Amino acid sequence: MARKSHPITATSGDIDRQIYVLRGVRVMLDSDLAKLYGVGFKAPEPDAGSATQN
């Protein structure tokens, strides 16, 4: 069953506080964008196959 998203009212000040500047580039965290758009956020699982063994 599809989940209905509820629109979130955000002011430009709220959004500006969620924008970070990294190396001169403005970015937002995935979790903040998910909240803004009213969708779920799931952090990616680490790829166990890419770990090097000594």
Distance bins in CASP14 RR format, pairs under 12 A and 6 or more apart:
PFRMAT RR
TARGET T0000
AUTHOR 0000-0000-0000
RMODE 2
METHOD distances of the structure
MODEL  1
2 39 0 0 0 0 0 1 0 0 0 0 0
3 38 0 0 0 0 1 0 0 0 0 0 0
3 39 0 0 0 0 1 0 0 0 0 0 0
3 40 0 0 0 0 1 0 0 0 0 0 0
4 38 0 0 0 0 0 1 0 0 0 0 0
4 39 0 0 0 0 0 1 0 0 0 0 0
5 34 0 0 0 0 0 1 0 0 0 0 0
5 35 0 0 0 0 0 1 0 0 0 0 0
5 36 0 0 0 0 0 1 0 0 0 0 0
5 37 1 0 0 1 0 0 0 0 0 0 0
5 38 1 0 1 0 0 0 0 0 0 0 0
5 39 1 0 0 1 0 0 0 0 0 0 0
5 40 0 0 0 0 1 0 0 0 0 0 0
6 35 0 0 0 0 0 1 0 0 0 0 0
6 37 0 0 0 0 0 1 0 0 0 0 0
6 38 1 0 0 1 0 0 0 0 0 0 0
6 39 0 0 0 0 0 1 0 0 0 0 0
6 40 0 0 0 0 0 1 0 0 0 0 0
7 35 0 0 0 0 0 1 0 0 0 0 0
7 36 0 0 0 0 0 1 0 0 0 0 0
7 37 0 0 0 0 1 0 0 0 0 0 0
7 38 1 0 0 1 0 0 0 0 0 0 0
7 39 0 0 0 0 0 1 0 0 0 0 0
8 14 0 0 0 0 1 0 0 0 0 0 0
8 15 0 0 0 0 0 1 0 0 0 0 0
8 32 0 0 0 0 0 1 0 0 0 0 0
8 33 0 0 0 0 0 1 0 0 0 0 0
8 34 0 0 0 0 0 1 0 0 0 0 0
8 35 1 0 0 1 0 0 0 0 0 0 0
8 36 1 0 0 1 0 0 0 0 0 0 0
8 37 0 0 0 0 1 0 0 0 0 0 0
8 38 1 0 1 0 0 0 0 0 0 0 0
8 39 0 0 0 0 0 1 0 0 0 0 0
9 15 0 0 0 0 0 1 0 0 0 0 0
9 36 0 0 0 0 0 1 0 0 0 0 0
9 38 0 0 0 0 0 1 0 0 0 0 0
10 16 0 0 0 0 0 1 0 0 0 0 0
10 17 0 0 0 0 0 1 0 0 0 0 0
10 18 0 0 0 0 1 0 0 0 0 0 0
10 19 0 0 0 0 0 1 0 0 0 0 0
10 28 0 0 0 0 0 1 0 0 0 0 0
10 32 0 0 0 0 0 1 0 0 0 0 0
10 33 0 0 0 0 0 1 0 0 0 0 0
10 35 0 0 0 0 1 0 0 0 0 0 0
10 36 1 0 0 1 0 0 0 0 0 0 0
10 37 0 0 0 0 0 1 0 0 0 0 0
10 38 0 0 0 0 0 1 0 0 0 0 0
11 17 0 0 0 0 1 0 0 0 0 0 0
11 18 0 0 0 0 0 1 0 0 0 0 0
11 36 0 0 0 0 0 1 0 0 0 0 0
12 18 0 0 0 0 0 1 0 0 0 0 0
12 19 0 0 0 0 0 1 0 0 0 0 0
12 36 0 0 0 0 0 1 0 0 0 0 0
13 19 0 0 0 0 1 0 0 0 0 0 0
14 28 0 0 0 0 0 1 0 0 0 0 0
14 32 0 0 0 0 1 0 0 0 0 0 0
14 35 0 0 0 0 0 1 0 0 0 0 0
14 36 0 0 0 0 1 0 0 0 0 0 0
15 26 0 0 0 0 0 1 0 0 0 0 0
15 28 0 0 0 0 1 0 0 0 0 0 0
15 32 0 0 0 0 1 0 0 0 0 0 0
15 33 0 0 0 0 0 1 0 0 0 0 0
15 35 0 0 0 0 0 1 0 0 0 0 0
15 36 1 0 0 1 0 0 0 0 0 0 0
15 37 0 0 0 0 0 1 0 0 0 0 0
16 26 0 0 0 0 1 0 0 0 0 0 0
16 28 0 0 0 0 0 1 0 0 0 0 0
16 32 0 0 0 0 0 1 0 0 0 0 0
17 28 0 0 0 0 0 1 0 0 0 0 0
17 29 0 0 0 0 0 1 0 0 0 0 0
17 32 0 0 0 0 1 0 0 0 0 0 0
17 36 0 0 0 0 0 1 0 0 0 0 0
18 26 0 0 0 0 0 1 0 0 0 0 0
18 27 0 0 0 0 1 0 0 0 0 0 0
18 28 1 0 1 0 0 0 0 0 0 0 0
18 29 1 0 0 1 0 0 0 0 0 0 0
18 30 0 0 0 0 0 1 0 0 0 0 0
18 31 0 0 0 0 1 0 0 0 0 0 0
18 32 1 0 1 0 0 0 0 0 0 0 0
18 33 0 0 0 0 1 0 0 0 0 0 0
18 34 0 0 0 0 0 1 0 0 0 0 0
18 35 0 0 0 0 1 0 0 0 0 0 0
18 36 1 0 0 1 0 0 0 0 0 0 0
19 25 0 0 0 0 0 1 0 0 0 0 0
19 26 1 0 1 0 0 0 0 0 0 0 0
19 27 1 0 0 1 0 0 0 0 0 0 0
19 28 1 0 1 0 0 0 0 0 0 0 0
19 29 0 0 0 0 1 0 0 0 0 0 0
19 32 0 0 0 0 1 0 0 0 0 0 0
19 33 0 0 0 0 0 1 0 0 0 0 0
19 36 0 0 0 0 0 1 0 0 0 0 0
20 26 1 0 0 1 0 0 0 0 0 0 0
20 27 1 0 1 0 0 0 0 0 0 0 0
20 28 1 0 0 1 0 0 0 0 0 0 0
20 29 1 0 0 1 0 0 0 0 0 0 0
20 32 0 0 0 0 1 0 0 0 0 0 0
21 27 1 0 0 1 0 0 0 0 0 0 0
21 28 0 0 0 0 0 1 0 0 0 0 0
22 28 0 0 0 0 0 1 0 0 0 0 0
22 29 0 0 0 0 0 1 0 0 0 0 0
27 33 0 0 0 0 1 0 0 0 0 0 0
28 34 0 0 0 0 0 1 0 0 0 0 0
28 35 0 0 0 0 0 1 0 0 0 0 0
28 36 1 0 0 1 0 0 0 0 0 0 0
28 37 0 0 0 0 0 1 0 0 0 0 0
28 41 0 0 0 0 0 1 0 0 0 0 0
29 35 0 0 0 0 1 0 0 0 0 0 0
29 36 0 0 0 0 0 1 0 0 0 0 0
29 41 0 0 0 0 1 0 0 0 0 0 0
29 43 0 0 0 0 0 1 0 0 0 0 0
30 36 0 0 0 0 0 1 0 0 0 0 0
30 37 0 0 0 0 0 1 0 0 0 0 0
30 39 0 0 0 0 0 1 0 0 0 0 0
30 40 0 0 0 0 1 0 0 0 0 0 0
30 41 1 0 1 0 0 0 0 0 0 0 0
30 42 0 0 0 0 1 0 0 0 0 0 0
30 43 1 0 0 1 0 0 0 0 0 0 0
30 44 0 0 0 0 1 0 0 0 0 0 0
31 37 0 0 0 0 0 1 0 0 0 0 0
31 38 0 0 0 0 0 1 0 0 0 0 0
31 39 0 0 0 0 0 1 0 0 0 0 0
31 40 0 0 0 0 1 0 0 0 0 0 0
31 41 1 0 1 0 0 0 0 0 0 0 0
31 42 0 0 0 0 1 0 0 0 0 0 0
31 43 0 0 0 0 1 0 0 0 0 0 0
32 38 0 0 0 0 0 1 0 0 0 0 0
32 39 0 0 0 0 0 1 0 0 0 0 0
32 40 0 0 0 0 0 1 0 0 0 0 0
32 41 0 0 0 0 1 0 0 0 0 0 0
33 39 0 0 0 0 1 0 0 0 0 0 0
33 40 0 0 0 0 0 1 0 0 0 0 0
33 41 0 0 0 0 1 0 0 0 0 0 0
34 40 1 0 1 0 0 0 0 0 0 0 0
34 41 1 1 0 0 0 0 0 0 0 0 0
34 42 0 0 0 0 1 0 0 0 0 0 0
34 43 0 0 0 0 0 1 0 0 0 0 0
35 41 1 0 0 1 0 0 0 0 0 0 0
END
